Amino acid sequence: MPKACAYHILVKTEQECLAIKAKLAKGGDFNKLAKQHSLCPSKKRGGDLGEFNKGDMVKAFDDVVFKKPLFEVHGPVKTKFGYHLIKTVYRT
């Protein structure tokens, strides 16, 4: 079973997601921005979701984590929870 570790920032709107992504592109700190803006309880850990199995997350989220390049910020990714910026740090 493939596993991965990812960080994310969850917000309500695509506009908010894009604004945070722009801050990251200018050198913003992912962990600090997650603590400030994310709606997910993982924000206490800077957006760290820890290790999880493929299939544990909703499909749109899984597709990014298991298919897109590591260490890059991907998004906005829309799910039933809102809009995510996702950074995968490793996967097996």
FINUNU-823909 format. One record per residue: residue number from 1; residue in one letter; x, y, z of N, C-alpha, C in turn. Coordinates in nm, 2 decimals. Example, Ala and Ser with C-alpha at 12.3 -4.5 7.8 and 13.67 -1.06 7.14 Angstrom:
ATOM   k r   n_xx   n_yy   n_zz  ca_xx  ca_yy  ca_zz   c_xx   c_yy   c_zz
ATOM   1 a   1.32  -0.57   0.78   1.23  -0.45   0.78   1.32  -0.33   0.78
ATOM   2 s   1.28  -0.22   0.71   1.37  -0.11   0.71   1.29   0.00   0.79
//
This chain:
ATOM   k r   n_xx   n_yy   n_zz  ca_xx  ca_yy  ca_zz   c_xx   c_yy   c_zz
ATOM   1 m   0.08  -0.12   0.00   0.00   0.00   0.00   0.09   0.12   0.00
ATOM   2 p   0.08   0.21  -0.10   0.16   0.33  -0.11   0.12   0.43   0.01
ATOM   3 k   0.22   0.49   0.07   0.21   0.58   0.17   0.27   0.72   0.13
ATOM   4 a   0.22   0.82   0.20   0.28   0.96   0.17   0.27   1.04   0.29
ATOM   5 c   0.35   1.15   0.29   0.34   1.25   0.39   0.32   1.39   0.32
ATOM   6 a   0.22   1.46   0.36   0.19   1.59   0.29   0.16   1.70   0.39
ATOM   7 y   0.18   1.82   0.35   0.13   1.94   0.43   0.03   2.00   0.34
ATOM   8 h  -0.07   2.07   0.41  -0.17   2.14   0.32  -0.22   2.26   0.40
ATOM   9 i  -0.28   2.35   0.32  -0.35   2.47   0.37  -0.49   2.46   0.31
ATOM  10 l  -0.59   2.46   0.40  -0.73   2.45   0.36  -0.80   2.58   0.38
ATOM  11 v  -0.86   2.64   0.28  -0.94   2.76   0.29  -1.08   2.75   0.22
ATOM  12 k  -1.16   2.84   0.24  -1.30   2.84   0.19  -1.31   2.87   0.04
ATOM  13 t  -1.23   2.97  -0.01  -1.25   3.01  -0.14  -1.12   2.99  -0.23
ATOM  14 e  -1.15   2.99  -0.36  -1.04   2.97  -0.45  -0.95   3.10  -0.45
ATOM  15 q  -1.02   3.22  -0.44  -0.94   3.35  -0.43  -0.85   3.35  -0.32
ATOM  16 e  -0.89   3.30  -0.20  -0.81   3.30  -0.08  -0.69   3.21  -0.10
ATOM  17 c  -0.72   3.09  -0.17  -0.62   2.99  -0.20  -0.51   3.05  -0.29
ATOM  18 l  -0.55   3.12  -0.39  -0.46   3.18  -0.49  -0.38   3.30  -0.42
ATOM  19 a  -0.44   3.37  -0.33  -0.37   3.48  -0.26  -0.25   3.42  -0.17
ATOM  20 i  -0.28   3.31  -0.11  -0.18   3.24  -0.02  -0.07   3.18  -0.11
ATOM  21 k  -0.11   3.12  -0.22  -0.01   3.07  -0.32   0.08   3.18  -0.37
ATOM  22 a   0.03   3.30  -0.39   0.11   3.41  -0.44   0.21   3.45  -0.33
ATOM  23 k   0.17   3.45  -0.20   0.26   3.47  -0.09   0.37   3.37  -0.08
ATOM  24 l   0.34   3.24  -0.11   0.43   3.14  -0.11   0.54   3.15  -0.22
ATOM  25 a   0.49   3.20  -0.34   0.57   3.22  -0.45   0.67   3.33  -0.43
ATOM  26 k   0.64   3.42  -0.34   0.73   3.53  -0.30   0.82   3.50  -0.18
ATOM  27 g   0.82   3.37  -0.15   0.91   3.33  -0.04   0.84   3.31   0.10
ATOM  28 g   0.71   3.31   0.10   0.63   3.30   0.22   0.66   3.16   0.28
ATOM  29 d   0.65   3.15   0.42   0.67   3.03   0.49   0.54   2.94   0.49
ATOM  30 f   0.55   2.83   0.44   0.43   2.74   0.43   0.37   2.71   0.57
ATOM  31 n   0.46   2.68   0.66   0.41   2.64   0.80   0.34   2.76   0.86
ATOM  32 k   0.40   2.88   0.85   0.34   3.00   0.91   0.21   3.03   0.85
ATOM  33 l   0.20   3.03   0.71   0.08   3.06   0.64  -0.03   2.96   0.68
ATOM  34 a   0.01   2.83   0.69  -0.09   2.73   0.74  -0.15   2.76   0.87
ATOM  35 k  -0.06   2.80   0.97  -0.10   2.83   1.10  -0.20   2.95   1.10
ATOM  36 q  -0.17   3.05   1.01  -0.25   3.17   1.00  -0.39   3.15   0.93
ATOM  37 h  -0.39   3.07   0.83  -0.50   3.07   0.74  -0.58   2.94   0.73
ATOM  38 s  -0.52   2.82   0.76  -0.59   2.70   0.73  -0.70   2.67   0.83
ATOM  39 l  -0.81   2.61   0.77  -0.93   2.57   0.85  -0.92   2.43   0.91
ATOM  40 c  -0.81   2.36   0.87  -0.79   2.22   0.92  -0.72   2.22   1.05
ATOM  41 p  -0.76   2.13   1.14  -0.69   2.11   1.27  -0.54   2.09   1.25
ATOM  42 s  -0.49   2.05   1.13  -0.35   2.03   1.11  -0.27   2.16   1.11
ATOM  43 k  -0.35   2.27   1.11  -0.28   2.40   1.11  -0.19   2.42   1.23
ATOM  44 k  -0.22   2.35   1.34  -0.14   2.36   1.47   0.00   2.31   1.44
ATOM  45 r   0.01   2.22   1.34   0.14   2.15   1.31   0.19   2.21   1.18
ATOM  46 g   0.15   2.33   1.14   0.19   2.40   1.02   0.14   2.33   0.89
ATOM  47 g   0.03   2.26   0.91  -0.04   2.19   0.79   0.00   2.05   0.78
ATOM  48 d   0.09   2.00   0.87   0.14   1.86   0.86   0.03   1.76   0.88
ATOM  49 l   0.00   1.68   0.78  -0.10   1.57   0.79  -0.04   1.44   0.84
ATOM  50 g   0.09   1.44   0.85   0.16   1.31   0.89   0.15   1.21   0.77
ATOM  51 e   0.18   1.09   0.80   0.18   0.98   0.70   0.04   0.92   0.69
ATOM  52 f   0.00   0.90   0.57  -0.13   0.83   0.54  -0.12   0.74   0.42
ATOM  53 n  -0.21   0.65   0.41  -0.22   0.56   0.30  -0.29   0.61   0.18
ATOM  54 k  -0.26   0.57   0.06  -0.33   0.60  -0.06  -0.48   0.55  -0.04
ATOM  55 g  -0.57   0.64  -0.07  -0.71   0.60  -0.04  -0.77   0.66   0.09
ATOM  56 d  -0.68   0.71   0.18  -0.73   0.77   0.30  -0.79   0.90   0.28
ATOM  57 m  -0.75   0.97   0.18  -0.80   1.11   0.15  -0.89   1.10   0.03
ATOM  58 v  -0.97   1.21   0.01  -1.06   1.22  -0.10  -0.98   1.21  -0.23
ATOM  59 k  -1.04   1.17  -0.34  -0.97   1.14  -0.47  -0.88   1.25  -0.52
ATOM  60 a  -0.94   1.37  -0.52  -0.87   1.49  -0.58  -0.75   1.52  -0.50
ATOM  61 f  -0.75   1.50  -0.37  -0.64   1.52  -0.28  -0.53   1.41  -0.31
ATOM  62 d  -0.58   1.29  -0.31  -0.49   1.17  -0.34  -0.42   1.18  -0.47
ATOM  63 d  -0.49   1.23  -0.57  -0.43   1.24  -0.71  -0.31   1.33  -0.70
ATOM  64 v  -0.32   1.44  -0.63  -0.21   1.54  -0.62  -0.09   1.47  -0.54
ATOM  65 v  -0.12   1.42  -0.43  -0.02   1.36  -0.34   0.06   1.25  -0.40
ATOM  66 f  -0.01   1.16  -0.48   0.05   1.04  -0.53   0.10   1.05  -0.67
ATOM  67 k   0.06   1.16  -0.74   0.10   1.18  -0.88   0.19   1.30  -0.92
ATOM  68 k   0.17   1.41  -0.84   0.24   1.53  -0.88   0.38   1.54  -0.81
ATOM  69 p   0.47   1.62  -0.87   0.61   1.63  -0.81   0.61   1.67  -0.66
ATOM  70 l   0.71   1.61  -0.60   0.73   1.63  -0.45   0.79   1.78  -0.43
ATOM  71 f   0.77   1.83  -0.31   0.82   1.96  -0.26   0.77   2.08  -0.34
ATOM  72 e   0.67   2.06  -0.43   0.61   2.18  -0.50   0.48   2.20  -0.44
ATOM  73 v   0.43   2.32  -0.44   0.30   2.35  -0.38   0.20   2.34  -0.50
ATOM  74 h   0.10   2.26  -0.49   0.00   2.23  -0.59  -0.13   2.29  -0.54
ATOM  75 g  -0.21   2.34  -0.63  -0.34   2.39  -0.60  -0.37   2.52  -0.67
ATOM  76 p  -0.49   2.57  -0.65  -0.60   2.52  -0.57  -0.65   2.39  -0.61
ATOM  77 v  -0.67   2.30  -0.51  -0.74   2.17  -0.54  -0.87   2.17  -0.46
ATOM  78 k  -0.98   2.16  -0.54  -1.11   2.17  -0.48  -1.16   2.04  -0.43
ATOM  79 t  -1.20   2.03  -0.31  -1.27   1.91  -0.25  -1.40   1.96  -0.18
ATOM  80 k  -1.47   1.86  -0.13  -1.59   1.90  -0.05  -1.56   1.98   0.07
ATOM  81 f  -1.43   1.98   0.11  -1.40   2.06   0.23  -1.36   2.20   0.20
ATOM  82 g  -1.33   2.23   0.08  -1.29   2.37   0.04  -1.18   2.36  -0.06
ATOM  83 y  -1.08   2.46  -0.06  -0.97   2.46  -0.15  -0.84   2.44  -0.08
ATOM  84 h  -0.76   2.35  -0.13  -0.63   2.31  -0.07  -0.51   2.36  -0.15
ATOM  85 l  -0.41   2.40  -0.08  -0.27   2.40  -0.13  -0.20   2.28  -0.07
ATOM  86 i  -0.14   2.20  -0.15  -0.08   2.07  -0.11   0.07   2.06  -0.14
ATOM  87 k   0.15   2.03  -0.04   0.29   2.00  -0.06   0.32   1.86  -0.01
ATOM  88 t   0.36   1.77  -0.10   0.40   1.64  -0.06   0.55   1.63  -0.03
ATOM  89 v   0.58   1.57   0.08   0.73   1.57   0.12   0.79   1.43   0.10
ATOM  90 y   0.71   1.33   0.10   0.76   1.20   0.05   0.65   1.10   0.02
ATOM  91 r   0.68   1.00  -0.05   0.58   0.89  -0.08   0.66   0.76  -0.11
ATOM  92 t   0.59   0.65  -0.08   0.65   0.52  -0.11   0.59   0.46  -0.23
//
